[in-house]
Amino acid sequence: MAAHEKLGDVALGEGPLDEFLSALQQAGTVDTEGVFTLDREKAREKMQRFQLAQPARYILELVQAAVLRGATLIRFEISATQVRMMCAATPFVVKDFEDLYESLFARGHGASRQALRHLALGLCTALAMEPKQIRVSGGGESGAALVMRPGSRDKFGKGGDRGHGLLVELSRRPWVLSRGLLGSTPMEQVEHELLLDCCGLSMVPIAINGMPIASGYQLPGALYWRHFRQGSTRGVVAVAKGALPHSGPWMESVKQAF
């Protein structure tokens, strides 16, 4: 499947993602107007053949999914053998994993639906690199877990990792590890650089291997600040140093990534 050099330069209807979604639609049927049923196994087969010019961009989709699930802190552990994303966020449930592929066609604009779509795109892209395994879990006994392996059926059910609201683990295959010895840029370096380049202004604090790369919303010079979230609106309210009392609030707007 053809892929453009830069995903961001692809216009709607002419990129690899659109070709992929079109192929998935052929694996499904329309039950009633507005309701689309997808054959999971056929979608799974096509999903594993999906390719992007930059497969490592899967990691950005995971970040967006975490932010939309209300993450307050995102921590990555990236090495030659695995990637772990751990965050305090609302975990996915079994129903989400059941609707994973259908979410690619969802018309809803709610945060939870968008988060599931970003997760699906992230997992789809990661599978193209043929990892040993991908596991998504969280929520403890009331949560859920999903395990994906190239060439195998998805396995999901109740019961997730207890230590994190949301945990995504990707284990690499040995042959992927040898790419660095053959002259290609190691995947862990590519992932690290993508996070640095694209997430430096994240509204949620992000750290890679213990080193912060984004501090979230902050107001320099403020005596005290507090983050808030109301529906789809996020921000920070603060008491400014040296500010004089007045009849209206002091507000500052900063455009942030994710």
Buried (B, 14 or more C-beta within 10 A) or exposed (E): EEBBEEBEEBEEEEBBBEBBBEBBBEBBEEEEEEEBEBBBEBBBEBBBEBBBEBBBBBBBBBBBBBBBBBBBBBBBBBEEBBBBBBBBBBBBBBEBBBBBBBBBEBEEEEBBBBBBBBBBBBBBBBBBBBBBBBBBBBBBEEBBBBBBBBEEEBEBEEBBBEEBBBBBBBBBBEEBBEBBEEEEEBBBEBBBEBBEEBBEBBBBBBBBEEEEBBBBBEBEEBEEBEBEEEEEEBBBBBEBEEEEEEEEEEEEEEEBBB
